[in-house]
Amino acid sequence: MNFEDFLKSISKIENIPLPAEASQFKMVPPFRQELLRQQKKAITKAKQAGVMALFYPNKTKKTTLVLILRKTYNGVHSAQVGFPGGKLEDDDNSLQDAAIRETFEEIGVPIQDIKVVKPLTQVYIPPSNFFVHPFVGISYKTPDFIKQDKEVDSIIEVELQHFLDDKQLVTKKVSTSYSVEVEVPAFNLNNYVVWGATAMVLSEIKDLLKQML
């Protein structure tokens, strides 16, 4: 989709109720309820993070969403695809500010180029005990991405039409920190398997956009 057409459609987003858990639960891994049960006490002290679902025109003016592949490291989110973003810091005035700041730090999009158009439904991540607060944002410019090499392995640019295509909904076996291999609902985006909390947020975004486009 041409970015100018996308901007006309997304102007309606403020008046559309969030699909919320009805969308998120389409992509819930089968072991999630058990993890929530195990983490019942920890949830009350969960850390807070903000992430950004940033749409922008690519070099051919097609609407594109940016994701990142995280570095391989000794942690629960090693080598996973996610949104740019990170935990709330003391200097952040809000979770929205945290999402914008981290987007700049991780992929180099200037803070002043990011316009937040709608907050989404928060997602709890049991393995890391985080409440993640996603935001839909736009950049009117084609970003000159600069990845933070310490945390980001690759920047993944997904065209909107590819993301909205139902053929990209798949079931994949993945390795988790709790099981050797588990079948999970996922998105196949640019040949990357996207599952877990990121897929839950993407599902809400997809259902929200399909009401407007």
C-alpha positions in Angstrom: 0.0 0.0 0.0 1.2 3.5 -0.9 2.1 5.4 2.3 -0.1 8.4 1.4 -3.1 6.1 1.2 -2.1 4.6 4.5 -1.9 8.0 6.2 -5.5 8.7 5.1 -6.7 5.5 6.6 -4.8 5.6 9.8 -6.3 9.0 10.6 -9.4 7.0 11.7 -7.5 4.9 14.3 -8.3 7.1 17.3 -12.0 6.3 17.0 -11.7 2.6 16.7 -11.8 0.5 19.9 -8.8 -1.8 20.4 -9.4 -5.5 19.5 -7.4 -6.2 22.7 -7.2 -9.8 24.0 -9.7 -11.1 21.3 -6.9 -10.5 18.8 -3.9 -11.2 21.1 -5.2 -14.7 22.1 -5.2 -15.8 18.4 -1.4 -16.0 18.8 -1.1 -17.3 22.3 1.4 -20.1 22.8 -0.1 -23.3 24.3 1.9 -23.1 27.4 1.1 -19.4 28.2 -1.6 -20.1 30.8 0.7 -22.4 32.8 3.4 -19.7 32.8 0.9 -17.1 34.0 -0.1 -19.5 36.8 3.5 -20.0 37.8 4.2 -16.2 37.7 1.0 -15.2 39.7 3.0 -13.6 42.5 5.7 -12.1 40.3 3.2 -10.3 38.1 2.4 -7.9 41.0 6.0 -6.7 40.7 6.4 -6.9 37.0 8.8 -4.4 35.3 7.5 -2.0 32.6 8.6 -1.6 29.0 7.5 0.4 26.0 7.8 -0.8 22.4 7.1 0.8 19.0 5.3 -0.5 16.0 6.7 2.0 13.6 5.2 2.4 10.1 7.0 4.5 7.4 7.4 4.8 3.6 10.2 2.7 2.2 12.3 3.9 -0.7 9.5 3.0 -3.1 6.9 4.8 -1.0 5.3 1.6 0.1 4.0 1.4 3.7 6.5 -0.6 5.8 6.8 -1.8 9.4 10.1 -2.2 11.1 11.0 -5.1 13.4 14.4 -6.2 14.9 16.2 -9.4 15.3 17.8 -9.4 18.8 21.4 -10.6 19.3 22.1 -14.1 20.5 22.9 -13.8 24.2 22.3 -15.7 27.4 18.8 -14.7 28.0 15.1 -15.5 27.4 14.7 -13.3 24.3 17.9 -14.3 22.6 17.8 -14.3 18.8 14.1 -13.5 18.7 12.2 -11.0 16.5 10.6 -8.1 18.3 9.8 -4.5 18.1 12.3 -1.8 18.9 11.8 -0.7 22.6 12.9 -1.4 26.1 12.4 -0.9 29.8 11.2 2.2 31.4 14.1 4.2 32.8 14.2 6.8 35.5 14.6 9.6 33.0 11.6 8.6 31.0 8.4 10.7 31.6 6.2 7.9 30.3 6.1 4.5 28.7 5.5 6.2 25.4 8.7 8.2 25.9 10.5 5.0 26.7 9.3 3.4 23.4 10.4 6.5 21.4 13.8 6.8 23.1 14.6 3.1 22.7 13.5 3.2 19.0 16.1 5.9 18.5 18.8 4.1 20.5 18.2 0.7 18.9 17.6 1.6 15.2 18.5 5.3 14.9 15.1 6.8 14.1 15.3 10.4 15.4 12.9 11.1 18.3 11.4 14.1 16.5 10.5 11.9 13.5 8.3 9.6 15.5 4.6 10.4 15.9 2.6 8.1 18.1 -0.9 7.6 16.8 -2.3 5.1 19.3 -1.4 3.0 22.4 -2.2 -0.7 22.1 -3.1 -3.3 24.7 -0.3 -4.2 27.1 1.1 -7.8 27.1 2.6 -9.6 30.0 5.8 -11.6 29.2 6.2 -14.4 31.8 9.8 -15.5 31.2 11.2 -12.0 31.8 8.4 -10.7 34.1 7.7 -7.6 32.0 4.5 -5.8 31.2 5.1 -4.5 27.6 3.2 -1.5 26.5 3.1 -1.2 22.6 2.5 1.9 20.6 1.6 2.4 17.0 3.8 5.2 15.5 4.5 6.7 12.1 7.5 8.4 10.5 6.7 10.6 7.5 10.3 10.1 6.3 12.1 7.0 5.1 14.4 6.3 8.0 18.2 6.0 7.7 18.4 3.1 10.1 21.5 2.8 12.4 21.4 -0.4 14.4 22.7 -0.6 17.9 25.2 -3.5 17.4 25.3 -4.4 21.0 21.6 -5.5 21.1 20.4 -5.7 17.5 21.5 -8.3 15.0 19.3 -7.2 12.1 16.7 -4.7 11.1 13.7 -6.3 9.4 11.6 -4.1 7.1 8.2 -5.7 6.4 5.9 -4.3 3.8 2.4 -3.8 5.0 0.7 -6.0 2.4 3.0 -8.9 3.3 2.2 -8.4 7.0 -1.6 -8.3 6.3 -1.6 -11.4 4.1 -3.3 -14.3 6.0 -0.9 -16.7 4.3 1.8 -15.5 6.6 0.0 -17.0 9.6 1.7 -20.3 10.4 2.3 -22.9 13.1 6.0 -23.5 13.9 8.0 -25.6 16.3 10.2 -23.4 18.4 12.6 -23.9 21.2 11.7 -22.2 24.4 13.3 -21.7 27.8 10.7 -24.0 29.3 10.4 -26.8 26.7 12.7 -28.3 24.1 10.3 -27.8 21.2 6.7 -26.6 21.2 4.3 -25.8 18.4 3.2 -22.2 18.5 1.0 -19.9 16.3 3.3 -17.5 14.5 3.8 -15.0 11.7 6.2 -15.8 8.9 7.5 -12.3 7.9 10.4 -11.9 5.5 11.2 -15.6 6.3 11.5 -14.8 10.0 9.3 -16.7 12.4 7.7 -14.3 14.8 5.9 -15.7 17.8 5.1 -15.1 21.5 4.4 -11.6 22.8 5.5 -9.9 19.5 3.0 -12.1 17.5 0.2 -11.2 20.0 0.8 -7.5 19.5 1.1 -8.0 15.7 -2.3 -9.8 15.7 -3.9 -6.8 17.4 -2.3 -4.4 15.0 -3.4 -6.5 12.0 -7.0 -6.7 13.2 -7.1 -3.0 13.9 -5.7 -2.0 10.5 -8.1 -4.3 8.7 -11.0 -2.3 10.1 -9.6 0.8 8.4 -7.9 -0.2 5.2 
